[in-house]
Amino acid sequence: MKILIVGGGGREHAIAWKVSQSPKAEKIYCAPGNAGIAQVAECVPIGVMEFDRLVAFAKENDIGLTIVAPDDPLAAGAVDAFEAAGLRAFGPRKNAAILEGSKAFSKDLMKKYGIPTAAYETFDSAEAALAYLEQAKMPIVLKADGLALGKGVLICNTREEAREGVGALMLDKQFGAAGNRIVIEEFMTGREVSVLTFVDGKNIRVMASAQDHKRAKDGDQGLNTGGMGTFSPSPFYTDEVDRYCREHIYQPTVDAMRAEGREFKGVIFFGLMLTSDGPKVLEYNARFGDPETQVVLPRMKNDIVEVFEACIDGTLNQVELEFADNAAVCVVLASDGYPEHYEKGYRITGLEKFEDKDKYYVFHAGSKFDQEGNIVTNGGRVLGVTALGEDLKAARANAYGATEWVEFGNKYMRHDIGKAIDEA
């Protein structure tokens, strides 16, 4: 069948690469795609929010399956638009994508259905939020209610930082309308783990665990980013933790959404904190994580198109996910200055060194072709260099070795991705 992938980042490149391995994939399109995705799919110059054009393209090109990958189009109803036109699409409908689209909704859902998470309060006015902070325990976490490119979370160590954070979110609108409402929640301590799951409305299948590194600089210093690297599996996600989460978090979330009339089909990303009181939910995402996808999918043995179709058809109970008994590490090569100010348009060299290499991958997040046909930087996060290994230490050594194969003008990366594995 012909398959359309909506999106143009590292997550979408990893999905396109995995889809290209399926015997069911006759031809792959990606809208808008990037220079790396162009190696496995035909890129189409249509934006992710141009639903009418995307649907028209799918109809004109006899697309059998559309995969909507980013958060914004999911929250705005992209899947609904495809379904209304009689087309098959993978991803949650708008009324289910609210699980990520509104932090307040997801916190209220967890509270109502007894799913473990941090204590919290929701505020629609800066005045009320500031008043609450005067008696709140520090440190504390502020979250923009809406979508903010994975950056709308502020960890505040002092009351002054918290006051400034409320101002940035609600008054200065640092993340636009996403900060019209905020959630203030208790600061939890423990190991963070990311777990991606496939969901068909009733059934859930758990993928391999991963751990992301959000901060821009080594030692988890600097500003929050969309993710500077990740590894899989997490040594802290034990069989005991897995059993607890399946019983108290994963299935209850799927059941809660169904009970609310918001049947969820697609991928639920569970951001977990392994606290001294047990695992708790930090956040939900209603799609594949980025860059977690870049370490989870290379380890997955299944035909991903078959899994997508099982989610749509409600037959996920007939699927058993299989993952290789190995490890993966992804190091993000970014533009120096990300996530604030950075320059684009630098030529990228060395990409050919990944060709025909087993266990080494380079997933493009922000790249494009210039007028001469060269691949140049086109974003804050440019590439995700991923490598497999027999264990996490081997995968980490392989990934950092492979980062040296690639060069561009203002190349920047963290040097401690997966360092926690050395302490496990």
C-alpha positions in Angstrom: 0.0 0.0 0.0 1.0 3.6 -0.3 1.7 5.3 3.0 1.8 9.0 4.0 3.7 10.2 7.1 2.8 13.6 8.4 5.8 15.5 10.0 9.4 16.5 9.2 11.6 15.8 12.2 13.8 13.1 13.7 10.9 11.1 15.0 9.3 11.1 11.5 12.6 10.0 10.0 12.8 7.1 12.4 9.2 6.1 11.6 9.8 6.4 7.9 12.9 4.3 8.1 11.0 1.6 10.1 8.0 1.7 7.7 10.4 1.3 4.7 11.3 -2.2 6.1 7.7 -3.4 5.9 6.7 -5.5 2.9 3.3 -3.7 3.0 5.0 -0.4 2.1 4.7 -0.1 -1.6 5.6 3.6 -1.6 6.1 6.2 1.2 5.4 9.9 1.1 6.2 12.4 3.9 4.8 15.9 4.3 6.8 18.0 4.6 9.8 15.7 5.4 13.4 16.7 5.4 16.7 15.9 3.6 17.2 12.6 5.6 13.6 11.4 5.1 14.0 12.0 1.4 16.3 8.9 1.4 13.4 6.6 2.2 10.3 8.6 1.1 9.1 11.1 -1.4 8.8 14.5 0.4 5.8 16.6 -0.3 5.7 20.3 0.4 2.6 20.4 2.5 2.6 21.7 6.1 1.5 19.5 9.0 -1.5 21.8 9.8 -2.8 22.0 6.2 -5.4 19.3 6.7 -7.4 20.1 3.5 -4.3 19.8 1.3 -3.1 16.6 3.2 -6.5 14.9 2.7 -6.6 16.0 -0.9 -3.1 14.6 -1.5 -4.1 11.3 0.2 -7.1 10.9 -2.0 -5.4 11.9 -5.2 -2.5 9.4 -4.6 -4.5 6.5 -3.3 -2.9 6.5 0.1 -3.9 3.4 2.1 -2.6 4.6 5.5 -1.6 8.0 6.9 0.5 8.2 10.0 0.1 11.6 11.9 3.2 11.9 14.0 3.5 15.4 15.6 1.5 16.8 18.6 0.0 19.9 17.0 -1.9 18.3 14.1 -3.1 15.5 16.4 -4.5 18.0 19.0 -6.1 20.0 16.2 -8.0 17.0 14.7 -5.9 15.8 11.8 -7.0 12.2 12.2 -10.6 13.3 12.4 -10.1 15.1 9.1 -8.8 12.0 7.4 -11.5 9.7 8.8 -14.2 12.2 7.8 -12.9 11.8 4.2 -13.1 8.0 4.5 -9.3 7.5 4.8 -7.4 5.4 7.3 -5.2 7.3 9.7 -3.0 6.2 12.6 -3.1 8.5 15.7 -5.6 9.6 18.3 -8.7 11.7 17.3 -8.9 15.2 18.6 -11.0 14.3 21.7 -8.4 11.7 22.7 -5.3 13.8 21.8 -6.4 16.2 24.6 -4.5 13.7 26.9 -1.4 15.7 25.8 -3.1 18.8 24.6 -4.2 19.9 28.0 -2.1 19.3 31.2 -5.1 20.2 33.3 -7.3 17.6 31.6 -4.7 14.9 32.1 -4.1 15.8 35.7 -7.8 15.8 36.4 -8.2 12.4 34.7 -5.5 10.9 36.8 -7.0 12.3 40.0 -10.5 11.0 39.0 -9.3 7.5 38.2 -6.7 7.1 40.9 -3.7 7.0 38.6 -0.6 7.9 40.6 0.8 11.4 39.9 2.1 14.5 41.7 -0.2 16.6 43.7 -1.3 19.7 41.8 -3.5 22.8 41.4 -4.7 24.5 38.2 -4.8 28.3 37.7 -6.5 30.5 35.1 -5.1 33.8 36.4 -1.6 34.9 37.3 -2.9 36.6 40.4 -4.3 33.4 41.8 -1.2 31.4 40.9 1.1 34.0 42.6 -1.0 33.9 45.7 -0.8 30.1 45.9 3.0 30.2 45.5 3.4 32.3 48.7 2.5 29.2 50.8 3.7 26.5 48.5 6.6 24.2 49.3 9.8 24.7 47.1 11.1 23.5 44.7 7.9 23.4 42.6 7.0 22.7 39.0 5.1 25.0 36.6 3.5 23.6 33.5 1.9 25.4 30.6 -1.5 23.8 30.1 -1.2 23.6 26.3 1.3 22.4 23.8 4.7 24.1 24.0 7.1 22.0 21.9 8.1 20.0 24.9 9.5 23.1 26.6 6.6 24.5 28.7 7.7 23.0 32.0 9.6 25.1 34.5 11.3 23.6 37.6 11.6 26.4 40.1 13.9 26.0 43.1 13.0 29.3 44.9 9.9 31.3 45.4 11.4 34.1 43.3 12.1 31.7 40.4 8.5 30.5 40.7 7.1 34.1 40.6 9.2 34.8 37.5 8.0 31.6 35.9 4.4 32.5 36.4 5.1 35.9 34.7 6.9 34.2 31.8 4.1 31.7 31.2 0.9 33.7 31.9 1.9 37.4 31.5 4.7 37.4 29.0 3.1 34.5 27.0 6.5 32.9 26.5 4.7 29.9 25.0 1.7 31.8 23.6 -1.8 30.6 24.4 -0.4 27.4 25.9 0.2 29.5 29.1 -3.3 30.9 29.4 -3.8 28.3 32.0 -1.1 26.6 34.1 -0.7 23.6 36.4 1.4 24.0 39.5 2.5 20.7 40.9 4.7 19.2 43.6 8.3 18.5 42.7 9.0 14.8 42.6 12.4 13.2 42.9 13.6 9.9 41.5 14.7 8.4 38.2 12.8 9.5 35.1 11.8 6.9 32.5 9.9 7.2 29.2 7.7 4.3 28.1 6.0 4.3 24.7 2.9 2.1 24.2 0.6 1.2 21.3 -3.1 1.4 22.1 -6.2 0.3 20.1 -8.8 1.8 22.3 -9.0 -1.2 24.7 -5.7 -3.1 24.5 -2.2 -1.8 25.2 1.2 -3.1 24.1 4.3 -1.8 25.9 7.4 -0.9 24.0 11.0 -1.0 25.3 11.7 1.7 28.0 13.9 4.7 27.3 15.3 7.8 29.1 15.5 11.2 27.6 17.9 14.1 28.5 16.0 17.4 28.2 18.5 20.0 29.4 20.8 21.7 26.9 24.1 21.3 28.7 26.1 18.5 30.4 25.1 17.6 33.9 21.5 18.4 33.2 22.3 22.1 33.3 20.9 24.8 31.0 17.5 25.4 29.4 14.9 22.7 28.7 15.0 21.5 25.1 13.0 19.1 22.9 15.6 16.5 24.0 19.4 16.3 23.6 19.7 12.5 23.5 18.2 9.3 24.9 19.0 5.7 25.6 17.1 2.4 25.7 16.4 0.4 27.8 16.5 2.1 31.2 18.3 -0.1 33.7 16.0 1.4 36.4 12.8 0.1 34.7 12.8 -3.3 36.3 10.3 -6.2 35.9 8.8 -5.1 39.2 8.3 -1.5 38.0 6.8 -2.8 34.7 4.3 -5.0 36.5 3.2 -2.1 38.7 2.9 0.3 35.8 0.8 -2.1 33.7 -1.6 -2.6 36.6 -1.9 0.9 38.1 -0.9 3.3 35.2 -1.0 1.9 31.7 -4.2 0.0 31.4 -6.1 2.3 33.8 -5.2 5.2 31.6 -6.6 3.5 28.5 -9.7 2.4 30.4 -10.2 5.9 31.8 -10.1 7.5 28.4 -12.6 5.0 27.1 -14.9 5.6 30.1 -14.7 9.4 29.3 -15.9 8.7 25.8 -12.5 9.5 24.4 -11.3 6.2 23.1 -7.6 6.4 22.4 -6.0 4.7 19.4 -2.4 5.4 18.6 0.7 5.8 20.8 0.6 6.9 24.5 3.9 8.1 25.8 4.2 7.7 29.6 6.7 10.0 31.2 7.3 8.4 34.6 9.1 9.3 37.8 10.3 6.4 39.9 9.8 7.9 43.3 10.4 6.4 46.7 6.6 5.9 46.9 6.5 4.0 43.6 6.2 5.0 39.9 4.1 8.2 39.2 3.1 9.8 35.9 5.0 13.0 35.1 3.2 13.6 31.8 1.4 12.0 28.9 2.2 12.5 25.3 -0.3 11.4 22.6 2.3 10.3 20.1 5.8 8.9 19.7 8.4 10.7 21.8 11.3 12.6 20.1 14.1 11.5 20.4 12.9 8.3 22.2 11.6 6.9 19.0 15.1 7.0 17.6 16.3 4.4 20.1 13.1 2.3 20.5 12.2 1.6 16.9 15.7 0.3 15.9 15.3 -2.3 18.6 11.8 -3.4 17.6 11.5 -6.6 15.5 7.8 -6.3 14.5 6.5 -5.0 11.1 5.4 -1.6 12.3 2.7 -1.2 9.6 1.0 -4.3 10.9 1.1 -2.8 14.4 -0.4 0.5 13.2 -3.2 -1.4 11.4 -3.9 -3.5 14.5 -4.3 -0.2 16.6 -6.8 1.2 14.0 -8.7 -2.1 13.8 -8.9 -2.8 17.5 -6.9 -6.1 17.1 -3.8 -5.2 19.1 -4.6 -8.2 21.5 -3.4 -10.4 18.6 0.0 -8.7 18.4 3.0 -9.5 20.6 5.7 -6.9 20.4 9.3 -8.1 20.2 12.5 -6.2 20.9 16.1 -7.3 20.4 18.1 -8.1 23.5 20.4 -5.2 23.0 20.6 -1.5 23.7 20.6 1.8 21.8 21.9 5.3 22.5 21.0 8.5 20.5 23.1 11.6 20.7 21.5 14.8 19.3 23.8 17.0 17.2 22.4 20.5 17.6 23.1 24.0 16.4 25.1 25.9 19.0 22.8 28.3 20.9 19.8 26.0 20.8 17.1 26.3 22.2 17.4 30.1 22.0 19.3 31.7 19.1 21.3 29.8 16.5 22.3 30.0 12.9 21.1 27.7 10.1 22.4 26.8 6.6 25.7 25.1 7.4 26.7 22.3 5.1 26.6 18.9 6.7 29.4 16.5 5.7 30.2 12.8 6.6 26.6 11.5 6.3 27.7 8.9 3.7 29.7 7.2 6.5 26.5 5.8 7.9 25.5 4.1 4.6 25.7 0.3 4.7 26.7 0.4 8.4 24.9 -2.2 10.5 23.8 -0.9 13.9 24.5 2.8 13.1 21.8 5.3 12.1 21.6 9.0 11.6 18.1 10.4 11.8 17.6 14.0 10.5 15.7 16.4 12.7 16.5 19.8 11.1 18.0 19.4 7.6 17.2 20.5 4.1 18.7 20.6 0.6 20.2 23.9 -0.5 20.1 25.2 -4.1 23.2 23.2 -5.0 21.7 20.0 -3.7 23.9 20.0 -0.5 22.4 18.9 2.8 22.5 21.9 5.2 21.3 22.5 8.8 17.7 23.8 9.1 16.9 23.7 12.8 18.0 23.7 16.4 18.2 20.0 16.6 19.9 18.8 13.4 20.7 15.1 13.6 20.1 12.2 16.0 23.1 9.8 15.8 21.9 6.4 17.0 23.9 3.3 17.6 23.2 -0.2 18.9 25.4 -2.3 21.2 25.2 -5.5 23.2 24.6 -3.3 26.3 24.2 0.3 27.1 27.9 1.0 27.6 28.7 -0.4 24.3 25.9 1.4 22.5 27.0 4.7 24.2 30.6 4.2 23.0 29.4 3.4 19.5 27.1 6.4 19.4 29.7 8.9 20.5 32.2 7.4 18.1 29.7 7.9 15.3 29.2 11.6 16.2 32.7 12.2 15.0 31.8 11.1 11.5 29.6 14.1 11.0 30.6 17.8 10.8 28.8 21.1 10.3 29.6 24.7 11.2 28.1 25.2 14.7 27.8 21.5 15.8 27.0 21.1 19.4 26.2 18.2 21.6 26.0 17.0 25.2 28.8 14.6 26.2 27.0 12.8 29.0 24.0 11.1 27.3 23.5 7.8 29.1 26.1 8.6 31.7 23.6 7.4 34.4 24.0 3.9 33.0 27.5 3.9 34.4 26.1 4.5 37.8 23.3 1.8 37.7 
